[in-house]
Amino acid sequence: MADAIFLSAGVPDPRRGPEYAATADTVAIQAAVAALVYVTLGRRLLVWGGQPAITPMIWVVAADMGIDYGGWVRLYQSRHFKDDFPEDNKRFQNVTFSDDVGGDRENSLLAMRKRMFTEHRFSSAVFIGGMGGIVDEYELFSRLQPNAAVIPVISTGGATLKVAERIGSPPADLSSDLDYVALFHRHLGVPVQEGRYSHPSAQPNAPEQRLWSLQAP
């Protein structure tokens, strides 16, 4: 099975993060998340923390595609936030719960993120919109998964702009290309001709064996 892709995304709250909300494009955030699910579902394992505004977006796209997403997604949640879990959590069959650490928000998030970043091998991390937690996830991810590509979708704004600053000179199309489906096909190395599979166990290990031309009768 191909390496996993990590999604770090959020819709900034103007009350809690006005500096991030000022640059965020909510429509672009939604479009980018939807495009990422479209490109990866049935092709790559997608892993994310349970950001309440993002999980419903992923569910809607996954449900519309009609693919059994149970084997292709991993949602992580900290029990520190159990009173705020979105209803959509129940729809995903692969939710991993991490412990509440002493009732402390930051320590609980750190424990959850460490678990996410050590239980999988990642090829890439995609950053979309978000607030300060996006930067925290980037810093921890880059330490624990140093060989993975970092893809900040700069056009979505928010804290992703800070991630872009930290990595130096990101490709120009991450700022200018609003065709997010094409953008993710390029940056994630997922060919347009790659088929989708009902479960990761059904996916051939060799990338060339996944292409439509070789699947046709």
VOLO-279730 format. One record per residue (C-alpha): residue number from 1; residue in one letter; y, z negated, x negated. Coordinates in steps of 0.5 Angstrom, whole numbers, plus 500, padded with zeros to 3 digits. Each point is the difference from the previous one (the first is absolute). Layout:
N
nr; rest; py; pz; px
NUM; a; Y; Z; X
...
This chain:
217
nr; rest; py; pz; px
1; m; 500; 500; 500
2; a; 507; 502; 498
3; d; 505; 494; 497
4; a; 504; 496; 505
5; i; 507; 502; 502
6; f; 505; 494; 501
7; l; 505; 500; 505
8; s; 506; 495; 500
9; a; 505; 502; 505
10; g; 505; 496; 505
11; v; 506; 501; 505
12; p; 505; 496; 497
13; d; 503; 495; 505
14; p; 508; 500; 500
15; r; 500; 492; 501
16; r; 495; 498; 494
17; g; 502; 506; 496
18; p; 506; 504; 501
19; e; 501; 503; 493
20; y; 493; 503; 501
21; a; 502; 502; 508
22; a; 506; 503; 497
23; t; 496; 506; 496
24; a; 494; 500; 505
25; d; 498; 506; 504
26; t; 496; 498; 506
27; v; 498; 507; 502
28; a; 498; 502; 493
29; i; 496; 493; 499
30; q; 496; 502; 506
31; a; 499; 507; 498
32; a; 498; 498; 493
33; v; 495; 495; 503
34; a; 497; 505; 505
35; a; 499; 505; 495
36; l; 497; 496; 495
37; v; 495; 498; 505
38; y; 499; 507; 502
39; v; 499; 502; 493
40; t; 495; 495; 498
41; l; 496; 498; 506
42; g; 493; 502; 499
43; r; 501; 502; 493
44; r; 503; 494; 496
45; l; 499; 492; 501
46; l; 507; 498; 503
47; v; 502; 492; 498
48; w; 506; 496; 502
49; g; 502; 494; 502
50; g; 501; 498; 507
51; q; 508; 502; 501
52; p; 501; 499; 507
53; a; 504; 506; 501
54; i; 496; 504; 496
55; t; 493; 499; 503
56; p; 501; 502; 507
57; m; 503; 507; 497
58; i; 493; 501; 496
59; w; 496; 498; 506
60; v; 504; 505; 505
61; v; 499; 506; 495
62; a; 492; 498; 498
63; a; 499; 500; 508
64; d; 503; 507; 501
65; m; 496; 503; 494
66; g; 493; 498; 504
67; i; 497; 498; 493
68; d; 496; 493; 499
69; y; 505; 497; 496
70; g; 496; 493; 499
71; g; 497; 502; 493
72; w; 506; 504; 498
73; v; 505; 494; 500
74; r; 501; 493; 498
75; l; 505; 495; 503
76; y; 502; 494; 496
77; q; 503; 494; 504
78; s; 502; 493; 498
79; r; 498; 494; 505
80; h; 507; 497; 498
81; f; 502; 505; 505
82; k; 495; 500; 505
83; d; 505; 498; 506
84; d; 503; 507; 499
85; f; 494; 504; 499
86; p; 502; 507; 504
87; e; 495; 502; 505
88; d; 498; 506; 497
89; n; 496; 496; 494
90; k; 495; 499; 505
91; r; 499; 508; 501
92; f; 498; 500; 492
93; q; 493; 499; 498
94; n; 501; 498; 493
95; v; 505; 494; 500
96; t; 500; 495; 494
97; f; 503; 494; 501
98; s; 503; 496; 494
99; d; 501; 492; 500
100; d; 506; 497; 502
101; v; 502; 497; 493
102; g; 503; 493; 502
103; g; 504; 502; 505
104; d; 505; 504; 495
105; r; 502; 507; 502
106; e; 501; 503; 493
107; n; 494; 497; 497
108; s; 496; 502; 506
109; l; 502; 507; 499
110; l; 499; 500; 493
111; a; 493; 498; 501
112; m; 499; 506; 505
113; r; 503; 505; 496
114; k; 496; 498; 494
115; r; 493; 500; 504
116; m; 502; 507; 502
117; f; 502; 503; 493
118; t; 493; 497; 497
119; e; 495; 502; 506
120; h; 502; 507; 499
121; r; 501; 506; 495
122; f; 506; 504; 502
123; s; 502; 507; 498
124; s; 507; 499; 503
125; a; 505; 495; 503
126; v; 505; 503; 505
127; f; 507; 496; 502
128; i; 503; 502; 506
129; g; 507; 496; 502
130; g; 499; 493; 500
131; m; 504; 494; 498
132; g; 498; 495; 494
133; g; 493; 499; 501
134; i; 499; 508; 498
135; v; 503; 498; 493
136; d; 496; 494; 500
137; e; 494; 504; 501
138; y; 502; 506; 495
139; e; 500; 495; 495
140; l; 494; 496; 501
141; f; 496; 507; 501
142; s; 503; 503; 494
143; r; 497; 494; 496
144; l; 493; 500; 503
145; q; 499; 508; 501
146; p; 504; 502; 494
147; n; 496; 507; 500
148; a; 502; 502; 507
149; a; 506; 505; 502
150; v; 506; 497; 504
151; i; 503; 504; 505
152; p; 507; 497; 503
153; v; 502; 505; 506
154; i; 507; 499; 498
155; s; 503; 504; 506
156; t; 497; 494; 505
157; g; 505; 495; 496
158; g; 500; 493; 501
159; a; 497; 496; 494
160; t; 496; 506; 498
161; l; 506; 502; 496
162; k; 500; 494; 496
163; v; 492; 502; 498
164; a; 503; 507; 498
165; e; 505; 497; 496
166; r; 495; 496; 496
167; i; 495; 505; 499
168; g; 506; 504; 496
169; s; 500; 508; 502
170; p; 496; 501; 506
171; p; 499; 508; 502
172; a; 505; 503; 504
173; d; 496; 502; 506
174; l; 499; 492; 502
175; s; 508; 500; 502
176; s; 501; 507; 502
177; d; 493; 503; 504
178; l; 500; 497; 507
179; d; 493; 504; 501
180; y; 496; 494; 499
181; v; 493; 503; 501
182; a; 501; 505; 495
183; l; 504; 494; 495
184; f; 493; 496; 501
185; h; 496; 506; 499
186; r; 503; 501; 493
187; h; 501; 493; 498
188; l; 493; 497; 502
189; g; 496; 506; 497
190; v; 497; 501; 507
191; p; 499; 508; 501
192; v; 502; 503; 507
193; q; 493; 503; 500
194; e; 496; 493; 500
195; g; 496; 498; 505
196; r; 500; 494; 504
197; y; 494; 495; 500
198; s; 498; 495; 506
199; h; 498; 495; 495
200; p; 501; 499; 492
201; s; 493; 500; 499
202; a; 500; 507; 503
203; q; 505; 503; 495
204; p; 497; 504; 494
205; n; 502; 497; 493
206; a; 502; 506; 497
207; p; 507; 502; 502
208; e; 498; 508; 500
209; q; 495; 498; 505
210; r; 504; 498; 506
211; l; 504; 506; 501
212; w; 500; 504; 506
213; s; 497; 507; 496
214; l; 494; 496; 498
215; q; 499; 497; 507
216; a; 500; 506; 504
217; p; 493; 503; 503
